[in-house]
Amino acid sequence: DPKQLILKDFLKVPLLNQEDCKCFFIKNEKINKDLAKDWFPLKTHHKELYAIKMLDISMEPTIKSNSILFIKILHSIDLNENDYYFCYLNKLDIFLIRKIKKIDSAYFLVPENNLLFNKIELNDSVSMLGTVTDYYLHIKD
């Protein structure tokens, strides 16, 4: 495609590593998308998207380890059950992908793989950073 017409409808989404995520989401530092080492094209109308790699098996079988997830920045906390969220656990200094479930009157971050991972109640030590809009799955690693 010499005129790059295929990519004109696609957003160039930078892939953030763990350190990039800390700088951007926790320290509120700017990320220069043009300097991203890796990026993925995604046909979308969203403008504030970032890509991350799923590093664990907590959301299998739905989201496989090493899948590329596209994260839309959360500007307001309007939680929808069964949506997938990108979160930061302040006390443990880790990022997670989880579904939201309301149980009784409380909200929980729930893994798909509940044999190996536990649900976590939403509280002040959890920062809700974004929602997962799409993901790329690689059949072979």
N, C-alpha and C positions, 0 to 999 in steps of 0.2 A: 504494500500500500504506500506508494511513493508520496502521495499527498497527505497521508495520515488521516484520511477521512473516517476510518474505523474508530480511531481514538477520540474524535472530536465530541462524541456523545458520552464519553467515559470520563470519570473523575480519576485523577492520579492520586491514589491513597498511599501515604507513607506507612511503612511497617515500623512500629516502635518496639524496641526491646525493653527490658525491665527498667533499665536506667533512664531511658527516654520517658517512660511512663511516670517515673518518680519526678523527673524534672518538670514535665508538663502538667500532670494531674495533681501532684502534691505540692510542689514548690511554685507552681504557677509561672514557670518560665516559658518563654516563647519557643516554639519549634519551627524552624525554617523547613517547610515541606520540600522546597526545591533542593535542599542538601541531603535529603534522605538517601541512604545507601540502597535500600530496597523499597520498592513500591509495587502496588497492584492496581490494575485498572478495574473499575466497577461502574457499571451503568446505573446511575442514581441521580435523584434530584437533590439529595442532601449535600451540603457544602462542608460541614464540619465532621468529617469522618477520618478515623485513623484505623490502621490495621494492627493486630497483635497476633501472636502465635499462641495457640492453646498448648500449654506446657504439661498438663497432667491428664489423668483419665477420669477426673471427677464428673464430667458431663457425658461420658460414654454410656450407652451406645449412640446417643443423639449427636454429640459433637466429639469427634475423634481427636485424640492427642495429635499435635502437630498441624491441625487445621488452622487456616488463616481466618480470623474473625474480624469483621468490620464493625467498629464501635462509633455510634453517634453520641456526641456529647450531650449530657443531660443538663438542661437549663432550669428545670423545675422538677421537683420530686412528685411525680404523678405515677404511682406504681400500678402496674397492670399484672395481674396474676398470669402466669404461664409465659410472660416475656422473659428474655434472658438479659441479665444485667452484668456490667463490668463494675466491680466493687474493689475497695481497698479496706483491709482490716488493719486499723492503726496499731492496735496492740501487738499484732504478729508481724507487721510490716510486710504484708503480702497482698498481691492482687488476685482476685477470683472472678470466675464466670459462674453465675448461679441463676436459677429460676426463683421467682418470688411466689410464695404461697402464704395465704392468710389462714392461720389455724387459731380458732376461737377469736380472740380480739388482737392477736399479735401477728406480725409479718415475719417470715423466715426466709433466709437464703437456703435453697434446697438443691442439693446435687442430684443428678440423674443416677449416678452410681452410689446408691445409699448403702451398699454393702461395705464399702471401704471409707466413705466420707459421711460426716454428720451434718445435719441442718444447723444453721446458726441464726439465732434471733437477731432481728434488726435492732440496733441501739446506737448510742452516740459514738461508739468506737468503729462504726461501719460508715464509710463514705461511698455513696452511690455516685458513680462517675459517668456512666453511659449505658446505652442499650445496644445489644447486638442486633444489627439489621440484616446481615448476610454472613455467609462463610463459604470458604473454598475448602473442599475436601480432596485430598490426594489419595488415590487408591493405593499407591505404593509409596513408601517413604524412601 
